[in-house]
Amino acid sequence: MTTDPLPTPWIPEPSTLQPIPRATQRAAFDRPRLVVVIDTEEEFDWAKPLARENVCVRNIAEQPRAQALFRARGVVPTYVTDHPVVATPDSASVLRSFATTGEAVIGAHLHPWVTPPDDEAVTPVNSYAGNLPAALERAKLQTLTTAIVQATGVQPQVYKAGRYGFGPHTAGLLRELGYTVDSSMVAHTAFTADGGPDYTDLPADPAWLNTGAGILELPLTAGFAGVARATGPRSFPRLSAPWAKRLRVPGVLARTRMLERVRLSPEGTTLSEMKRLTRALLADGQRVFCLAYHSSTLLPGGSPYADTSEAVASFLVRLEGYLDFFLEEIGGQPATPLDIRARLLAADKTR
């Protein structure tokens, strides 16, 4: 942890985001849609300090295991990809093979500490790209964008900041560099403990970034399930305060199914939890769902979510189970971020 003072957290405000009304979402989608976004990155020990030397990408060779599940179900995932991945010819080749057959979308995923230029100190605060000076954030994003084009032949249009680190300059930089979808934000979640942004009040609905360029914000789906889910946005921050955690209040509420906050990811979340969240959001009128995970989870020990081969196998079972639940049990359909944006633009007569 850095001893430097933490910055004032960046918070999405009405001047930044224009939520898309549920009526517009219903007009665009008669059935729920599922987007899969994969944080495609190097593997490293998350318990140790970040380091520029952590650029090993052995996990990319494991991605065909999950890609086979997607292919069998007609799901086209989006691999938001960071610099070490596209700077390594073998790993770039794997992604290029997915993209050239139309089986994947390639986007950008900025890890500042392993993306040139190396002009900043490597600290937790600086690991959130949105905390960097605008010129440095732009230079790193330009480096990454150019590397993706050169390595895969794809001009990326989908962006996801590493560590969900959107900031005050990010929207303008995305517009300048030709991006049309951002997926950096996480509904009802704060990353303020080490200097990140605060999305506590952000709902899981898509929104337009107010840049005048039709850039869609597609947050990672997170929300509340349980009997008291309607109170979640207001009460969960208080119930997660240090005093409440010491008394294990969040765990008690989750075990009793009174109130639980769930992130739509097969990492650290059970299949039952993901199903409960999805059903709760569907009941509330949600139409667009965004599931995410890290590519490194497919390599044993590559992330904290799967330290053994057996844990990787369990992860894939959860992923497969959720895909089948969404596409068969609740009658949903797969989509890409670009599909979602195009449909919402067509349905929103004000854009």
C-alpha positions as CSV (number, residue, x, y, z in Angstrom):
1,M,0.0,0.0,0.0
2,T,1.2,3.5,-0.8
3,T,1.7,6.0,2.0
4,D,0.9,8.9,-0.4
5,P,-2.4,10.7,0.3
6,L,-5.3,9.1,-1.6
7,P,-6.9,11.3,-4.3
8,T,-10.5,12.4,-4.1
9,P,-12.4,9.4,-5.7
10,W,-13.7,9.9,-9.1
11,I,-17.5,9.5,-9.1
12,P,-19.7,9.3,-12.2
13,E,-22.0,12.3,-12.1
14,P,-25.0,13.4,-14.3
15,S,-22.6,15.5,-16.3
16,T,-20.7,12.3,-17.2
17,L,-23.4,9.7,-17.8
18,Q,-26.9,9.8,-19.3
19,P,-28.7,6.6,-18.1
20,I,-30.7,4.8,-20.9
21,P,-34.4,4.6,-19.8
22,R,-35.8,1.1,-19.3
23,A,-38.4,1.9,-21.9
24,T,-35.7,2.4,-24.5
25,Q,-34.0,-0.8,-23.4
26,R,-37.3,-2.7,-23.8
27,A,-37.8,-1.2,-27.2
28,A,-34.3,-2.4,-28.2
29,F,-34.4,-5.9,-26.7
30,D,-37.4,-8.2,-26.5
31,R,-35.3,-10.7,-24.7
32,P,-32.4,-10.3,-22.3
33,R,-29.0,-10.0,-23.8
34,L,-25.7,-11.3,-22.4
35,V,-22.3,-9.7,-23.1
36,V,-19.1,-11.5,-22.1
37,V,-16.0,-9.4,-21.5
38,I,-12.7,-11.0,-20.7
39,D,-9.9,-9.0,-19.0
40,T,-7.1,-10.4,-21.2
41,E,-3.8,-9.8,-19.4
42,E,-0.6,-11.1,-17.9
43,E,-0.6,-13.4,-14.9
44,F,1.0,-12.3,-11.6
45,D,0.8,-12.6,-7.8
46,W,-2.0,-10.3,-6.8
47,A,-0.8,-10.3,-3.2
48,K,2.6,-8.7,-4.1
49,P,3.2,-5.1,-5.2
50,L,2.7,-4.3,-8.9
51,A,5.8,-4.4,-11.0
52,R,6.7,-3.5,-14.6
53,E,8.5,-6.8,-14.9
54,N,5.3,-8.9,-14.6
55,V,4.7,-9.4,-18.3
56,C,4.3,-13.2,-18.5
57,V,1.3,-14.3,-20.5
58,R,1.3,-18.1,-20.5
59,N,-2.4,-18.0,-19.7
60,I,-3.3,-17.0,-23.2
61,A,-2.5,-20.4,-24.5
62,E,-5.3,-21.7,-22.2
63,Q,-8.0,-19.5,-23.6
64,P,-9.2,-22.1,-26.3
65,R,-10.8,-24.1,-23.4
66,A,-13.3,-21.3,-22.6
67,Q,-13.6,-20.3,-26.3
68,A,-14.9,-23.8,-27.1
69,L,-17.8,-23.2,-24.6
70,F,-18.6,-19.9,-26.3
71,R,-18.3,-21.4,-29.8
72,A,-20.7,-24.2,-29.0
73,R,-23.4,-21.7,-27.9
74,G,-22.9,-19.0,-30.5
75,V,-21.4,-16.6,-27.9
76,V,-18.9,-14.0,-29.3
77,P,-16.9,-12.8,-26.3
78,T,-14.9,-9.6,-26.1
79,Y,-11.2,-10.0,-25.2
80,V,-10.2,-6.6,-23.9
81,T,-6.5,-7.0,-24.2
82,D,-3.5,-5.3,-22.5
83,H,0.0,-4.5,-23.7
84,P,2.0,-7.5,-22.6
85,V,-0.5,-9.8,-24.4
86,V,-0.3,-8.1,-27.8
87,A,3.5,-7.5,-27.4
88,T,4.0,-11.2,-27.2
89,P,3.7,-12.8,-30.7
90,D,2.4,-16.2,-29.6
91,S,-0.4,-14.7,-27.4
92,A,-1.3,-12.1,-30.0
93,S,-1.6,-15.0,-32.5
94,V,-4.2,-16.7,-30.4
95,L,-6.4,-13.6,-30.2
96,R,-5.9,-12.9,-33.9
97,S,-7.1,-16.4,-34.7
98,F,-10.3,-15.8,-32.7
99,A,-11.0,-12.5,-34.4
100,T,-10.3,-13.5,-38.0
101,T,-12.9,-16.2,-37.8
102,G,-15.5,-13.9,-36.3
103,E,-15.5,-15.7,-33.0
104,A,-14.4,-12.8,-30.8
105,V,-14.2,-9.0,-30.5
106,I,-10.8,-7.6,-29.6
107,G,-10.8,-4.5,-27.3
108,A,-8.3,-2.7,-25.1
109,H,-7.5,-3.1,-21.4
110,L,-5.0,-0.6,-20.0
111,H,-2.7,-1.7,-17.2
112,P,-0.7,1.5,-16.8
113,W,2.2,-0.1,-15.0
114,V,3.1,-2.4,-17.9
115,T,2.2,0.0,-20.7
116,P,4.8,2.5,-22.1
117,P,5.7,5.3,-21.6
118,D,7.0,4.4,-18.2
119,D,6.9,8.0,-16.8
120,E,5.1,7.4,-13.5
121,A,6.0,5.7,-10.3
122,V,4.4,2.2,-9.9
123,T,2.0,2.7,-7.0
124,P,-1.6,1.5,-6.2
125,V,-2.9,5.0,-6.9
126,N,-1.2,5.2,-10.3
127,S,-2.5,1.7,-11.3
128,Y,-5.8,3.4,-11.9
129,A,-5.2,5.0,-15.3
130,G,-7.9,7.6,-14.6
131,N,-5.7,9.0,-11.8
132,L,-2.8,9.8,-14.2
133,P,-2.3,13.2,-15.8
134,A,-4.4,13.4,-19.0
135,A,-1.4,13.5,-21.3
136,L,0.1,10.4,-19.8
137,E,-3.2,8.5,-19.8
138,R,-3.6,9.4,-23.4
139,A,0.0,8.4,-24.3
140,K,-0.5,5.0,-22.7
141,L,-3.8,4.4,-24.3
142,Q,-2.4,5.4,-27.7
143,T,0.5,3.0,-27.3
144,L,-1.9,0.2,-26.4
145,T,-4.3,1.0,-29.3
146,T,-1.5,1.0,-31.8
147,A,0.0,-2.3,-30.5
148,I,-3.4,-4.0,-30.8
149,V,-3.8,-2.9,-34.4
150,Q,-0.3,-4.0,-35.3
151,A,-0.6,-7.4,-33.5
152,T,-4.2,-8.4,-34.4
153,G,-5.2,-6.3,-37.4
154,V,-8.2,-5.0,-35.4
155,Q,-9.0,-1.4,-34.6
156,P,-10.3,-1.7,-31.1
157,Q,-13.6,0.0,-30.2
158,V,-14.3,-1.4,-26.8
159,Y,-12.3,-0.2,-23.8
160,K,-12.0,-1.4,-20.2
161,A,-9.7,0.3,-17.8
162,G,-7.5,-2.0,-15.8
163,R,-8.7,-2.1,-12.1
164,Y,-11.9,-0.3,-13.4
165,G,-9.9,2.9,-13.3
166,F,-12.0,5.3,-15.3
167,G,-11.3,9.0,-14.5
168,P,-12.1,12.6,-15.4
169,H,-10.2,12.6,-18.7
170,T,-11.0,9.1,-19.9
171,A,-14.3,9.8,-21.8
172,G,-12.7,12.5,-23.9
173,L,-9.7,10.3,-24.7
174,L,-11.9,7.5,-25.8
175,R,-13.7,9.8,-28.1
176,E,-10.4,11.1,-29.5
177,L,-9.0,7.6,-30.2
178,G,-12.2,6.2,-31.8
179,Y,-13.6,4.0,-29.1
180,T,-17.4,3.5,-29.1
181,V,-18.0,1.4,-26.0
182,D,-16.6,1.6,-22.5
183,S,-16.9,-1.2,-19.9
184,S,-14.7,0.2,-17.1
185,M,-17.4,0.7,-14.4
186,V,-18.9,-1.7,-11.9
187,A,-22.4,-1.1,-10.6
188,H,-22.7,-0.5,-6.9
189,T,-19.0,-0.9,-6.2
190,A,-16.3,1.3,-4.8
191,F,-12.5,1.0,-5.3
192,T,-11.6,3.8,-3.0
193,A,-9.5,1.9,-0.4
194,D,-6.3,2.4,-2.5
195,G,-7.3,5.4,-4.6
196,G,-9.7,4.1,-7.2
197,P,-13.1,5.4,-8.3
198,D,-16.4,5.2,-6.5
199,Y,-19.3,3.5,-8.4
200,T,-21.5,3.0,-5.4
201,D,-24.5,4.8,-6.8
202,L,-24.1,3.5,-10.4
203,P,-26.9,1.2,-11.5
204,A,-26.2,-1.8,-13.8
205,D,-28.1,-0.2,-16.7
206,P,-26.2,0.9,-19.9
207,A,-25.7,4.6,-20.2
208,W,-24.4,7.1,-22.7
209,L,-21.1,8.9,-21.9
210,N,-21.8,12.6,-22.4
211,T,-19.1,13.1,-25.0
212,G,-21.3,13.9,-28.0
213,A,-19.9,10.8,-29.8
214,G,-22.4,8.1,-28.9
215,I,-20.0,6.2,-26.6
216,L,-21.9,3.6,-24.6
217,E,-21.1,2.8,-21.0
218,L,-21.7,-0.9,-20.4
219,P,-21.0,-1.6,-16.7
220,L,-20.0,-5.0,-15.3
221,T,-23.3,-6.2,-13.9
222,A,-23.5,-6.2,-10.2
223,G,-26.5,-5.7,-7.9
224,F,-28.6,-7.0,-5.1
225,A,-30.6,-10.2,-4.5
226,G,-32.6,-11.3,-1.5
227,V,-35.8,-10.3,0.2
228,A,-34.5,-6.8,0.9
229,R,-32.8,-6.2,-2.4
230,A,-34.8,-3.0,-3.0
231,T,-33.0,-1.4,-0.1
232,G,-29.6,-2.5,-1.3
233,P,-28.3,0.7,-3.0
234,R,-29.1,2.7,0.1
235,S,-28.3,0.2,2.9
236,F,-25.5,-1.9,1.7
237,P,-22.7,0.8,2.0
238,R,-23.7,1.2,5.7
239,L,-24.0,-2.5,6.3
240,S,-20.5,-3.0,4.8
241,A,-18.8,-0.4,7.1
242,P,-15.9,-1.7,9.2
243,W,-18.0,-2.1,12.3
244,A,-20.5,-4.2,10.4
245,K,-17.8,-6.4,8.8
246,R,-16.3,-7.0,12.3
247,L,-19.8,-8.3,13.3
248,R,-20.0,-10.2,10.0
249,V,-23.3,-8.5,9.1
250,P,-22.8,-8.8,5.3
251,G,-22.2,-12.6,5.6
252,V,-25.2,-13.1,7.9
253,L,-27.5,-11.2,5.5
254,A,-26.2,-13.2,2.5
255,R,-26.5,-16.6,4.2
256,T,-30.1,-15.8,5.3
257,R,-30.9,-14.5,1.7
258,M,-32.0,-11.2,3.1
259,L,-29.6,-9.1,1.1
260,E,-26.5,-10.0,-0.9
261,R,-24.5,-8.0,-3.3
262,V,-23.4,-10.2,-6.3
263,R,-21.1,-9.5,-9.2
264,L,-21.8,-11.3,-12.4
265,S,-18.6,-13.3,-12.7
266,P,-17.7,-17.0,-12.3
267,E,-14.8,-15.7,-10.2
268,G,-15.5,-15.8,-6.5
269,T,-19.2,-16.2,-7.2
270,T,-21.2,-19.4,-7.2
271,L,-23.5,-20.4,-10.0
272,S,-26.5,-20.1,-7.6
273,E,-25.5,-16.6,-6.7
274,M,-25.3,-15.5,-10.3
275,K,-28.6,-17.1,-11.1
276,R,-30.2,-15.3,-8.1
277,L,-28.8,-11.9,-9.2
278,T,-30.0,-12.4,-12.8
279,R,-33.5,-13.3,-11.8
280,A,-33.7,-10.4,-9.4
281,L,-32.5,-7.9,-12.0
282,L,-34.8,-9.4,-14.6
283,A,-37.7,-8.9,-12.3
284,D,-36.7,-5.3,-11.9
285,G,-36.7,-4.8,-15.7
286,Q,-33.0,-5.2,-16.5
287,R,-32.4,-6.2,-20.2
288,V,-28.6,-6.1,-20.7
289,F,-26.2,-8.2,-18.6
290,C,-22.4,-8.0,-18.7
291,L,-20.4,-11.0,-17.4
292,A,-16.6,-10.6,-16.9
293,Y,-13.6,-12.6,-15.7
294,H,-9.8,-12.5,-16.1
295,S,-8.0,-14.6,-18.7
296,S,-5.4,-15.5,-16.1
297,T,-7.9,-17.6,-14.2
298,L,-7.6,-20.3,-16.8
299,L,-4.0,-20.9,-15.8
300,P,-3.6,-22.6,-12.4
301,G,-2.2,-20.1,-10.0
302,G,-2.5,-17.3,-12.6
303,S,-5.1,-15.4,-10.5
304,P,-6.4,-15.7,-6.9
305,Y,-9.6,-17.3,-8.3
306,A,-8.1,-20.7,-9.4
307,D,-4.9,-21.9,-7.8
308,T,-5.1,-25.5,-9.0
309,S,-6.1,-27.4,-12.1
310,E,-9.2,-28.6,-10.2
311,A,-10.2,-25.0,-9.4
312,V,-9.8,-24.1,-13.1
313,A,-12.1,-27.0,-14.0
314,S,-14.7,-25.8,-11.4
315,F,-14.5,-22.3,-12.9
316,L,-15.2,-23.6,-16.4
317,V,-18.2,-25.6,-15.0
318,R,-19.6,-22.4,-13.4
319,L,-19.1,-20.5,-16.7
320,E,-20.7,-23.2,-18.7
321,G,-23.6,-23.5,-16.3
322,Y,-24.3,-19.8,-16.4
323,L,-24.2,-19.7,-20.2
324,D,-26.7,-22.5,-20.4
325,F,-28.9,-20.9,-17.7
326,F,-29.0,-17.6,-19.5
327,L,-29.5,-18.9,-23.0
328,E,-31.8,-21.8,-22.3
329,E,-33.6,-21.4,-18.9
330,I,-34.4,-17.7,-19.1
331,G,-34.5,-17.5,-22.9
332,G,-31.7,-14.9,-23.3
333,Q,-29.5,-14.3,-26.3
334,P,-25.8,-13.5,-26.7
335,A,-24.6,-10.1,-27.9
336,T,-21.4,-8.2,-28.3
337,P,-20.9,-4.7,-26.9
338,L,-21.0,-3.3,-30.4
339,D,-24.4,-5.1,-31.0
340,I,-25.8,-3.6,-27.8
341,R,-24.7,-0.1,-28.8
342,A,-26.1,-0.4,-32.3
343,R,-29.5,-1.6,-31.1
344,L,-29.7,1.1,-28.4
345,L,-28.8,3.8,-30.9
346,A,-31.6,2.6,-33.2
347,A,-34.1,2.6,-30.3
348,D,-33.0,6.0,-28.9
349,K,-34.6,8.6,-31.1
350,T,-32.8,11.4,-29.2
351,R,-29.3,10.3,-30.2
